[in-house]
Amino acid sequence: MIKKIVISHYNNLAAILNNNKIQEIVTINNLYQVNDIYIGTVERIFSSINAAFIKLNKCGKSGFIHINDIKHIKKGKHIKNIEEILSINQVILVQIIKEPTIYKGPRLTANIHLHGKYLVLMPFCNTICISHKIYDYNERTYLHSLAVLLKPSKMGLLIKSSAEGIPENVILDDLDDLKKQWNFIEKAIIDNYSPLLLYKDENLIQKIIRDFYENNITKLIIDSKEGLNELNYYLYKWNCISTSQNTKLQLYNQSKCILDQFYIKHAIENALKPKVKLPYGGHIIIESNEALTVIDVNSGSFNKSGNSKEAILKTNFYAAIEIAHQLKVRNINGVVIIDFIDMSSQGDQLQLLEHFSKLLKVDNAKPQIVQLSELGLVELTRRRREQSLQELFTNNKNFRINSTERKFVKLLKNTSKHYNNKLSNYKNIKYLFFNKQFKNKKNKEYIVLKKKYFKPSKTFTPHYFNYIDDINPIQLLRPKVNYIIPLQLYFKLVGNKLTVI
């Protein structure tokens, strides 16, 4: 099995491939994203459902929080009314646990979790948890003992499955980064007003290595030399590469866009269409709505088997394989109802359900089959966190697939044009202030900013800056860890009386 990750650094998109078949699409949501941390303000309180709406920014959607997600704020154990905990205009620290939909805002929690490669730091929870994916008893005992020694006072730790077999010094460094991140958040709360975004996972490469990189990954392909250096940095920082592993890093430098070369654009275009063809003539129809997705299985021109009973069972088996794949690629979540082709035999129905259950076990979103209804409909639920592929590439409230496809194709065409001229045109936000004209408000003179070289002290440099190339040494929004924002240093150098024209 050949498993690899293809990263388009210029398009801010990645794909996980298994035997050259795309299994999952990973991208960064610019507005609301899981694990983002905000200073919010209580906007409305609904005591009937014990919930409140939290204002996160000036123009975006308000977030939704339930009383069960603010347990650490409770002053008494028997508080059952949210009005006893929250009040209008109260400032509260919250984190996004579910991204918004077309009609709903993000789901929030006040129980903050800071995610590292091997650990999850829980500042408001004084417990130790070990991932259920670590099955070896001795390893679980060892990691629990290590967590007891490392756990900060009055904080909780969750040991992730990726920590199995990792040296203690690497785990300790991961914990040190998380504690520094929390220390920055605590200071930022004091110095800033709500609503305000405090922390955001906006580095695609860091997210890929932290959340998706596994030992069975054989190759990492990226279309940027700068991104390749970042890959090396995070892989060696988290001790992901050893002599026993055969993971290869490859820089893609061909003229053809990497999204076209590995058929990622083609796969996303197909994933935005409702009809998916099955082998030997069958097909499925996928229709998604706000809270429900309906999948209809049709035999079409399937005629491989002369026995109609056997043909129906084989079509349903092929459909189950494709549905399990489409759930991951499209990131379909919520309630899903599947209308397989009717089978009169109860044995065939149980055989299909067993086959379908095995296919769903490899899905990290943990789909759960609820039941096979009397009408022959399979009902299942899939955990929602990130937005679906359809929500990411559409602003149309009615989910019109045709307009979605046109928008996506236009987007990729534009990025492909810029890709061919990537050596002379940097599109990243960190180069925004270079070679720009500024206007002084007092004397109305124009100032042209050339490339600025900021050289901090030797003790400051290795901790907070990561120099990748010689052309643009200032890494304004790419510090070693995400809890530092050195953009303020640049403003001090340029002067706060300059405005971009």
Solvent accessible surface area in square Angstrom, and as a share of the most:
residue,aa,sasa,rsa
1,M,150,0.67
2,I,105,0.53
3,K,36,0.15
4,K,25,0.11
5,I,0,0.00
6,V,0,0.00
7,I,0,0.00
8,S,0,0.00
9,H,26,0.12
10,Y,61,0.23
11,N,25,0.13
12,N,56,0.29
13,L,9,0.05
14,A,0,0.00
15,A,0,0.00
16,I,10,0.05
17,L,3,0.02
18,N,35,0.18
19,N,93,0.48
20,N,113,0.58
21,K,95,0.40
22,I,13,0.07
23,Q,39,0.17
24,E,44,0.20
25,I,23,0.12
26,V,7,0.04
27,T,32,0.19
28,I,15,0.08
29,N,23,0.12
30,N,132,0.68
31,L,95,0.47
32,Y,1,0.00
33,Q,4,0.02
34,V,8,0.05
35,N,19,0.10
36,D,0,0.00
37,I,0,0.00
38,Y,6,0.02
39,I,3,0.01
40,G,0,0.00
41,T,24,0.14
42,V,0,0.00
43,E,68,0.31
44,R,124,0.45
45,I,38,0.19
46,F,74,0.31
47,S,51,0.33
48,S,107,0.69
49,I,95,0.48
50,N,37,0.19
51,A,0,0.00
52,A,0,0.00
53,F,50,0.21
54,I,0,0.00
55,K,72,0.30
56,L,1,0.01
57,N,35,0.18
58,K,183,0.77
59,C,129,0.77
60,G,27,0.26
61,K,80,0.34
62,S,25,0.16
63,G,0,0.00
64,F,52,0.22
65,I,0,0.00
66,H,45,0.20
67,I,11,0.05
68,N,83,0.43
69,D,23,0.12
70,I,0,0.00
71,K,124,0.53
72,H,68,0.30
73,I,47,0.24
74,K,56,0.24
75,K,200,0.85
76,G,30,0.29
77,K,194,0.82
78,H,163,0.73
79,I,31,0.16
80,K,164,0.69
81,N,54,0.28
82,I,0,0.00
83,E,98,0.44
84,E,118,0.53
85,I,21,0.11
86,L,3,0.01
87,S,62,0.40
88,I,94,0.48
89,N,110,0.57
90,Q,54,0.24
91,V,84,0.48
92,I,8,0.04
93,L,25,0.12
94,V,0,0.00
95,Q,5,0.02
96,I,1,0.00
97,I,54,0.28
98,K,71,0.30
99,E,7,0.03
100,P,11,0.07
101,T,17,0.10
102,I,29,0.15
103,Y,123,0.47
104,K,126,0.53
105,G,22,0.21
106,P,0,0.00
107,R,73,0.27
108,L,0,0.00
109,T,8,0.05
110,A,1,0.00
111,N,38,0.20
112,I,1,0.01
113,H,56,0.25
114,L,2,0.01
115,H,51,0.23
116,G,3,0.03
117,K,8,0.04
118,Y,3,0.01
119,L,0,0.00
120,V,5,0.03
121,L,0,0.00
122,M,10,0.04
123,P,9,0.06
124,F,79,0.33
125,C,47,0.28
126,N,98,0.50
127,T,65,0.38
128,I,40,0.20
129,C,55,0.33
130,I,21,0.10
131,S,20,0.13
132,H,160,0.72
133,K,113,0.48
134,I,1,0.01
135,Y,185,0.70
136,D,73,0.38
137,Y,171,0.65
138,N,113,0.58
139,E,35,0.15
140,R,68,0.25
141,T,68,0.40
142,Y,91,0.35
143,L,1,0.01
144,H,83,0.37
145,S,57,0.37
146,L,21,0.10
147,A,1,0.00
148,V,84,0.48
149,L,148,0.73
150,L,38,0.19
151,K,53,0.22
152,P,21,0.13
153,S,94,0.61
154,K,164,0.70
155,M,35,0.16
156,G,0,0.00
157,L,0,0.00
158,L,54,0.27
159,I,4,0.02
160,K,40,0.17
161,S,43,0.28
162,S,43,0.28
163,A,0,0.00
164,E,80,0.36
165,G,66,0.63
166,I,32,0.16
167,P,56,0.35
168,E,87,0.39
169,N,94,0.48
170,V,15,0.08
171,I,2,0.01
172,L,88,0.44
173,D,84,0.43
174,D,5,0.02
175,L,2,0.01
176,D,56,0.29
177,D,29,0.15
178,L,6,0.03
179,K,84,0.36
180,K,93,0.40
181,Q,15,0.07
182,W,14,0.05
183,N,69,0.35
184,F,56,0.23
185,I,1,0.00
186,E,77,0.35
187,K,116,0.49
188,A,9,0.07
189,I,59,0.30
190,I,145,0.74
191,D,110,0.57
192,N,62,0.32
193,Y,197,0.75
194,S,32,0.20
195,P,36,0.22
196,L,64,0.32
197,L,69,0.35
198,L,14,0.07
199,Y,16,0.06
200,K,28,0.12
201,D,6,0.03
202,E,95,0.43
203,N,10,0.05
204,L,6,0.03
205,I,1,0.00
206,Q,21,0.10
207,K,22,0.09
208,I,0,0.00
209,I,0,0.00
210,R,11,0.04
211,D,67,0.35
212,F,41,0.17
213,Y,14,0.05
214,E,84,0.37
215,N,117,0.60
216,N,66,0.34
217,I,3,0.01
218,T,52,0.30
219,K,62,0.26
220,L,0,0.00
221,I,3,0.02
222,I,0,0.00
223,D,1,0.00
224,S,4,0.03
225,K,144,0.61
226,E,23,0.10
227,G,0,0.00
228,L,32,0.16
229,N,55,0.28
230,E,6,0.03
231,L,0,0.00
232,N,51,0.26
233,Y,53,0.20
234,Y,7,0.03
235,L,0,0.00
236,Y,138,0.53
237,K,50,0.21
238,W,9,0.03
239,N,57,0.29
240,C,10,0.06
241,I,37,0.19
242,S,53,0.34
243,T,146,0.85
244,S,97,0.63
245,Q,48,0.21
246,N,127,0.65
247,T,20,0.11
248,K,131,0.56
249,L,52,0.26
250,Q,70,0.31
251,L,59,0.29
252,Y,5,0.02
253,N,113,0.58
254,Q,97,0.43
255,S,98,0.63
256,K,104,0.44
257,C,8,0.05
258,I,0,0.00
259,L,3,0.02
260,D,40,0.20
261,Q,66,0.29
262,F,37,0.15
263,Y,150,0.57
264,I,1,0.00
265,K,40,0.17
266,H,101,0.45
267,A,25,0.19
268,I,2,0.01
269,E,34,0.15
270,N,58,0.30
271,A,8,0.06
272,L,2,0.01
273,K,83,0.35
274,P,44,0.28
275,K,105,0.44
276,V,21,0.12
277,K,162,0.69
278,L,12,0.06
279,P,67,0.42
280,Y,113,0.43
281,G,35,0.34
282,G,2,0.02
283,H,38,0.17
284,I,0,0.00
285,I,48,0.24
286,I,7,0.04
287,E,92,0.41
288,S,34,0.22
289,N,92,0.47
290,E,62,0.28
291,A,69,0.54
292,L,62,0.31
293,T,5,0.03
294,V,57,0.33
295,I,0,0.00
296,D,50,0.26
297,V,7,0.04
298,N,46,0.24
299,S,46,0.30
300,G,51,0.49
301,S,83,0.53
302,F,22,0.09
303,N,125,0.64
304,K,119,0.50
305,S,20,0.13
306,G,92,0.88
307,N,83,0.42
308,S,83,0.53
309,K,112,0.47
310,E,74,0.33
311,A,13,0.10
312,I,52,0.27
313,L,31,0.15
314,K,71,0.30
315,T,2,0.01
316,N,0,0.00
317,F,47,0.19
318,Y,59,0.23
319,A,0,0.00
320,A,0,0.00
321,I,81,0.41
322,E,27,0.12
323,I,0,0.00
324,A,12,0.10
325,H,27,0.12
326,Q,17,0.07
327,L,0,0.00
328,K,36,0.15
329,V,9,0.05
330,R,22,0.08
331,N,34,0.18
332,I,8,0.04
333,N,22,0.11
334,G,28,0.27
335,V,63,0.36
336,V,0,0.00
337,I,39,0.20
338,I,0,0.00
339,D,48,0.25
340,F,8,0.03
341,I,33,0.17
342,D,109,0.56
343,M,27,0.12
344,S,120,0.77
345,S,32,0.20
346,Q,129,0.57
347,G,47,0.45
348,D,19,0.10
349,Q,45,0.20
350,L,107,0.53
351,Q,91,0.40
352,L,4,0.02
353,L,33,0.16
354,E,105,0.47
355,H,41,0.18
356,F,0,0.00
357,S,41,0.27
358,K,125,0.53
359,L,48,0.24
360,L,9,0.04
361,K,160,0.68
362,V,110,0.63
363,D,9,0.05
364,N,94,0.48
365,A,15,0.12
366,K,118,0.50
367,P,12,0.07
368,Q,112,0.50
369,I,50,0.26
370,V,92,0.53
371,Q,89,0.39
372,L,53,0.26
373,S,25,0.16
374,E,182,0.82
375,L,145,0.72
376,G,21,0.21
377,L,44,0.22
378,V,1,0.01
379,E,42,0.19
380,L,0,0.00
381,T,55,0.32
382,R,14,0.05
383,R,117,0.43
384,R,36,0.13
385,R,81,0.29
386,E,64,0.28
387,Q,26,0.12
388,S,16,0.10
389,L,5,0.03
390,Q,30,0.13
391,E,21,0.10
392,L,57,0.28
393,F,19,0.08
394,T,6,0.03
395,N,129,0.66
396,N,38,0.19
397,K,128,0.54
398,N,103,0.53
399,F,30,0.12
400,R,150,0.55
401,I,35,0.18
402,N,104,0.53
403,S,36,0.23
404,T,1,0.01
405,E,36,0.16
406,R,159,0.58
407,K,89,0.38
408,F,1,0.00
409,V,39,0.23
410,K,137,0.58
411,L,84,0.42
412,L,6,0.03
413,K,114,0.48
414,N,65,0.34
415,T,30,0.18
416,S,24,0.15
417,K,145,0.62
418,H,83,0.37
419,Y,3,0.01
420,N,109,0.56
421,N,81,0.42
422,K,30,0.13
423,L,160,0.80
424,S,86,0.55
425,N,54,0.28
426,Y,85,0.32
427,K,79,0.33
428,N,47,0.24
429,I,99,0.50
430,K,2,0.01
431,Y,21,0.08
432,L,87,0.43
433,F,30,0.13
434,F,19,0.08
435,N,94,0.48
436,K,85,0.36
437,Q,94,0.42
438,F,7,0.03
439,K,65,0.28
440,N,31,0.16
441,K,136,0.58
442,K,153,0.65
443,N,85,0.44
444,K,138,0.59
445,E,99,0.44
446,Y,135,0.51
447,I,65,0.33
448,V,74,0.43
449,L,10,0.05
450,K,132,0.56
451,K,80,0.34
452,K,79,0.34
453,Y,128,0.49
454,F,51,0.21
455,K,141,0.60
456,P,23,0.15
457,S,69,0.45
458,K,185,0.79
459,T,109,0.64
460,F,61,0.25
461,T,32,0.19
462,P,83,0.52
463,H,104,0.47
464,Y,71,0.27
465,F,13,0.05
466,N,38,0.19
467,Y,76,0.29
468,I,27,0.14
469,D,42,0.22
470,D,135,0.70
471,I,96,0.49
472,N,5,0.02
473,P,11,0.07
474,I,4,0.02
475,Q,1,0.00
476,L,6,0.03
477,L,51,0.25
478,R,41,0.15
479,P,15,0.09
480,K,70,0.29
481,V,15,0.09
482,N,36,0.19
483,Y,15,0.06
484,I,40,0.20
485,I,85,0.43
486,P,5,0.03
487,L,41,0.20
488,Q,120,0.53
489,L,62,0.31
490,Y,7,0.03
491,F,92,0.38
492,K,159,0.67
493,L,105,0.52
494,V,32,0.18
495,G,30,0.28
496,N,139,0.71
497,K,107,0.45
498,L,33,0.16
499,T,54,0.32
500,V,89,0.51
501,I,108,0.55
